Amino acid sequence: MSIRTRINATFVLLAVLTSLLVPGFVSEAQAQRFPFLIQPVSIEDLGDLAKELELSREQQAQMMQLYDRYQAEYEQLQERDVSDLMDQGLAMGQSMGSWMGGEINIPARKDIEELLDLALEIYDKFNRIDKEYFDSINTLVIEEQLPALERARRRRKLSNYIMPHFMLAGRFNEGIGFNLLDWIDRTDLSPEQVAMVRQVTDSMESRMLYLVLQFQDDLFKMVEQVLDLVDELGLREMDMQQMMQLMGQGLEERLRAFFDENSKSIQKTIEKMARLNHQTAMQIREVIGDENWVQLTFEFSESSYNEAAGGVQRGDRRFDRAMKLEDATDEQILMLESAQSDYRGRWLVLFPQVAEAFQDQRAYRTSSQMEGDAGTSQDERVDRMGERAKDLVASGDTSLRGILTTEQMELLDGENKKDRSRSRWSRRRSRSETPDPVTGRTYSLPIAPMEPASVEQFSAWLGLQDVDESVLESLYDQYSANYDSLSNDYDSRLTEGYAALDGEGGNWRERRKVRRALQEEMLPKLKQAEDDFFTDMAMVLPPETRPDLLDQIRVSHDRARRRQKIWNGNWSLRGSTEGTIDIGEIVLAIDPETLDQETRELMVGVMIEYNAASMEDIDAIEKSYDRVKGLESQLWGEGRDSLDEDLRQRLYERWEAGRSKMSEVAASMAETNRQTYEGIVSKMPEDRAMVIQDMYERKAYPDVFSDDYLADEQIQATLELEGLTTDQRERINDLALDYRSDYRDLTTRILEGAKGRQKVQRSWPPSSDSMKGYMKMEQLRYRRRQLSDQTRLLLEIELTDQQIAMVPGLGDEQSKSDEQGS
């Protein structure tokens, strides 16, 4: 083990705690979440709470009025206190340096303590905002509803510690990785089962809340002890070389002993949390039913004991898949059900033994044991449980092979799967595709085919509406057949060429040589196929067609395909979303029949000028793209292990320079797009300019407009209901107007933020302004999601139960489907 690893193992508490208490930010996949570790009560949460409390519509309306103030207080806290915390955290992180960079600076004790105090103060303030909101709801409910409200209050507070507390504790003991309360919420239990489960989980929640706060206290005591040790040893005044020298003089052993002794209280508290999680699960076993208990144990093991028993659930799912085989007989299904029942029965005996073994192993571990340098007294027992789990999975597979035919097992194992959902195009091409014997891949021509929609656009701008449709279809079918033939030929010959190379497909240089030689032969043939298509199209053009229009359309379409290939093939360019736009593509997407003659001529002129202005940049970025892809093949493809360090470093520097050049050209392309777009809208009537603006912005910033939570469908379906009273219709119309206005305003603000981020130089670590901008955008995304959810909830308040049941997306969708099924 390296000295760096050993030092890091001892100071991991301080470093991790500092990093986790600085604001956490959501990924793109988590957009629609509030951009901080603690998430506010959401509209969805309020809907669940209203059902739980059985609130009347009047009570729900009052609760919603209180929510606006609650949300505003959350945002104010973020923009004030969280912003200060972020500034201090980023400044501290940037000043610390890194081990990999060869320099480490331990911040002043006062700065660390102030940062942690500020983080805890923010947590307290978030909890106080929650408390005040629940107190306000308390005034709306009657005595019979108070127990459910208190449960919601307690669950809310406990959820605030999911990050970083539970996540950090999980690094010591994965036994708390399974969220039992979340599993209960998403499992279909009867009202009677829910009531009985809550008798158990109510006490578990109170106990877990006590333990997580105890964990926080233990952790901060250890941080103080770490800071005392840093002061005692004078590490803050040392450079990294001095620290490394000290490690060879007995410091390593002292640091390990320090960790082993001072982490005992933390590990003891976490052990109690993990055991409480498992004990509570065991207590609800008899309540939730056999099928639910089986599924709970599978998920528990996936989360908490995956290294030993994670494959058991996958083994069980193979029985389910086997029973769904089209040619499975009734007799086979009965045998499969019996075998699966036996498999599950054996697992349910094994599960508590696996859990106990892991809990005993993780109850306390020294730094050496955590790092894998030393074993524990429970390792043999845990290994034994792992072997028993593997034997169980193997026995399940043996049962399957004894019941199914060879052909059925091949289908089950995926050896003979067929994707029946492919498009007509994919099915046609797939007949001749031959996977690479080494990688299993198939290969496509480097130029994408012309799509039917593009050909329809060409026809509209060329005035071919009066030409017999069958003529154009025949031209396209001939082109499509030629493309398929060339593509299949390219795929099979490239696969054969790679297979003929020595050393399992050769190194990257040999493969590149084969690929380039084949492309030099095939691409002219593809160009000829497209030449033939456009030559034939030219023969049916109306006499009044502008002579160069067909050529200009082809130039524009070819560039759009090249641009799309480059952006799709290089993740580093995806931040430059405005560079992905091709103005020519936007022009061709407009139906020319909707334009007057003057505007049509303007758009054609714009496309021609844009073609000329863009050619140099598209050639430059394509050249850089090919160079960068080649360097990536050398650095991270086959043969990468044979590179010596000097060559690797030179290649890496060239790769960085190539990416930088691509970014420069992408910025130039974005600027050309922006100038061309602004020139277009400045010369067009306002109504037409707005259409162009919408098309441009949706292509430039698709993430801004992507929203799966829109309430428009529910509003429209509600207004179409028969039997709405005049008052209902009036209130719903007002609600719709408010929703669309507020939604448009929020989307505009998100768009402005996205445009601003395009102009900011990206860096790591990010600047304070960059992080604040990101947080603001995510805050607005969250508000937009909440606006849609709030609108749906307000619609439900306005409607009767019968009316709600008739609107898709309102009410309890699961209950609706159950009712329809019955």
Residue, then its C-alpha position, 0 to 999 in steps of 0.5 A: m500500500s502506498i504512503r498516500t493511501r495510508i495517509n488518506a485512510t486516516f484523514v478520510l473522516l475530516a476530508v469526507l465530512t468537509s466535502l459532504l457538508v458543502p452543498g451537494f449538487v444534482s446531476e442531469a439525471q436528477a434534475q427536478r430536485f432541489p439543489f442541496l443535500i436536504q430536499p424540501v417537502s414537495i407537492e407530491d409529498l403534500g399529496d401523500l400527506a393529504k391522503e394519509l390525513e384524509l384531509s377535506r378539500e378545504q383543508q387541502a386548499q389551506m395547506m397549499q396556501l401555507y406551502d408558498r411561504y414554506q417554499a420561499e423560505y427554503e429558497q431564501l435560505q439557499e440564496r443566503d446561507v447556503s451560498d455563503l457555505m458554498d463560497q467558503g467550501l470552494a475556497m477551502g477546497q481550492s486552497m488545500g491542493s491534492w495528493m495527486g498534484g504533489e501538494i497538500n495544505i491543511p486549512a487553519r483549524k478555525d476555518i474548518e470549525e467555522l465551516l462545519d459550524l455553518a453547515l450544522e447551522i444550515y441544517d438546523k435552519f432547514n429543520r426549523i423551517d420544516k417544523e414551522y410548516f408542520d406546526s401550521i398544518n397542525t392548526l388545520v387538522i382535528e385530533e384524530q388526524l394528529p398521530a398521522l401528522e406526527r408520523a409525517r413530521r418524524r419521517r420528514k426529519l429523518s429523511n433530512y439526514i439521508m445525505p450526508h449522514f446515512m451516506l457517510a455512515g454507509r461507508f463504515n457499514e453497508g448494512i444501513g444501505f437498505n431504506l426499509l421505510d422507502w420500501i414499505d412506502r412503495t409496496d402494495l400493502s392493505p390498509e390493515q397491513v399498513a396499520m400493523v407495520r406502522q406499530v413497528t416502524d413508529s418506534m424504529e423511526s424514533r430510535m433511528l433518529y436518535l442514533v443518527l444524531q448520536f452518529q453526528d455527535d460522535l463524528f464531530k468529536m472525532v473531528e475535534q480529535v483529528l484536529d488536535l492530532v494535526d496541531e500536536l504533530g505540526l502537520r499544518e506547517m509541513d510540506m508533503q515531503q516532510m509528511m512522507q518522511l515522518m511516515g517512515q519514522g513511526l507516524e503511520e502506526r500512530l495514525r492507525a492506532f489513533f483511528d482504531e481507538n477513536s472510531k470505536s464510538i462511531q462504529k458502535t453507533i452505526e452498528k446499532m443503526a444497521r442492526l435496527n434496520h435488520q431487526t425491524a425488517m424481521q419484525i414485519r415479516e409475518v405482517i407483510g405476507d410471503e411474497n412481499w417478504v421474499q422481495l424485501t429480503f432480495e432487495f435488502s441483500e442487494s443493498s447491504y450484502n451484495e458481495a455475497a448474496g447479490g446474485v440470489q435475486r437474479g437467480d430468482r428472476r430467471f424462474d420468472r423469465a422461464m415461465k414467460l417463454e412463449d413455448a413453455t408448457d403448462e406442465q413445465i410452468l407447474m414444475l418451475e413454480s415448484a422449483q422456484s418455491d423450493y429456491r425461495g424457501r432455502w433462501l429465506v433460511l439463509f437470509p438471516q444467517v447472511a445478515e448476522a454474519f455481515q453485521d458481526q463482521r462490520a460491528y468494528r473494524t480497524s483501519s487495516q481491516m477496512e483497507g483489506d490489509a488484515g482480516t477479521s475473526q468473522d471473514e471465514r463465516v462471511d465467506r461461508m455464507g457467500e459460498r452457500a449463496k452461490d451454491l443456491v444460485a447454481s442449484g436454481d440453474t440446475s433445476l432450470r436445466g432439468i425442466l427446460t429444453t436446450e433451445q429454451m435454455e438458449l433463449l433464457d441465456g440470451e444466446n439466441k435473442k432477437d430484437r423484435s422491436r427494431s424498425r423496418w430499416s434495422r431489420r432489413r440491415s440486420r440480415s447481413e450484419t456479422p458481429d466482430p468475432v473479438t468485440g461482438r460489434t457491428y460497424s456502420l458507414p461513417i455517414a448516416p443515410m438520408e432519412p425520408a423526412s429530409v427528402e420530404q423537406f427537399s421536395a417542399w422547398l424545390g416545389l415538387q408538390d405536383v410531382d407524382e409521389s410514386v416517382l419520388e418514392s422510387l428514387y428514395d427506395q433505390y437510394s435506400a437499397n444502395y445504402d443498405s447494400l454498401s453498409n452491409d458490405y462495409d460491415s462484413r468486410l471490416t469485420e473480416g479485415y479485423a479478424a484477419l489481423d494478428g493478436e485478436g484483431g490487431n493493435w489500433r494502428e493496424r485496425r485504423k489502416v484496415r478501416r481507412a483503406l475500406q473507407e477510401e474504397m466505400l465512401p466514393k461509392l456512397k457519394q455516387a449513390e447520393d449523386d445519382f439520387f440528386t441527379d434523378m431529382a434534378m430531372v423532375l424539378p419545375p422549370e422556374t426552380r432556382p438553378d443552384l437551389l438543389d446543390q445548396i440544399r444538398v450542401s446544407h444537409d451534408r453539413a448537418r449530418r457531419r455536425q451531428k456525427i461530431w457532436n454525438g461522438n465527442w462528449s466534451l462538445r456537448g456543453s456547447t449546445e448552440g454549436t450543435i445547431d445547423i441553421g440550414e437544417i432549421v430553414l429546411a424544417i420550415d414549411p415553405e407554403t407558410l411563407d410569402q415569396e419575399t420571406r422564402e427568398l430571404m430564407v433561401g438567401v440565408m441558407i446559401e450565405y450560411n453554407a459559405a460561412s460554415m464550411e471552413d469551421i465544419d472542415a476544421i472541427e471534423k479534422s480535429y475530431d478525427r485526430v482526437k478520436g485517433l488519440e483516444s484509440q491510442l490512449w484508451g483502446e487496445g494496446r494502451d498497456s504497451l505505451d511507455e509513460d513518456l509517449r503516453q504523456r505526449l499523446y495525452e498532451r496532444w489529446e488535450a490540445g485537440r479537444s481545446k481546438m475543437s472547443e474553440v471551433a465549436a465556439s466559433m460555430a456557435e457565434t456564427n449560428r447566433q449572428t445568423y439567427e439574429g439576422i433572420v429574426s431582425k428581418m422577419p415579422e414578429d409572429r414569424a420571428m417567434v416561430i424561428q426563435d422557438m425552433y432555434e432555442r429548442k434545438a440549442y437548449p433541449d434540456v431546458f424544454s424537456d419536461d415530463y411533468l407538464a400539467d397541460e394534458q390534465i388541464q385540457a382533459t379537465l376542461e373537456l369533462e362533461g358536467l363541469t359547473t359554471d363555477q368549476r369551469e371558471r376557476i379551472n380556466d383561471l388556474a390554467l391561465d396562471y399555470r401557463s403564465d408562471y410556467r412560461d416565466l420559469t422556462t424563460r428564466i431557465l433559458e436565460g441561465a442556460k445561455g449564460r452558462q454557455k458563455v462561462q469558461r468551464s473549469w475544475p474545480p468550478s468557480s463560485d459564480s458557476m456553481k451559484g448559476y447552476m444552483k439557481m437553474e436547478q432551483l428554477r427547474y425544481r420550482r417548475r416541476q412543483l408548479s405542475d404538481q401543484t396545478r394537478l393537486l389544485l385541479e383535484i381540489e376543484l373536482t369531485d371524486q367521480q370527475i377526478a377518476m375520469v382525468p388521466g394523471l389525476g388522483d391515485e393512478q394505481s387505484k384507477s387501474d385496479e378498478q378498471g382491472s376488476 
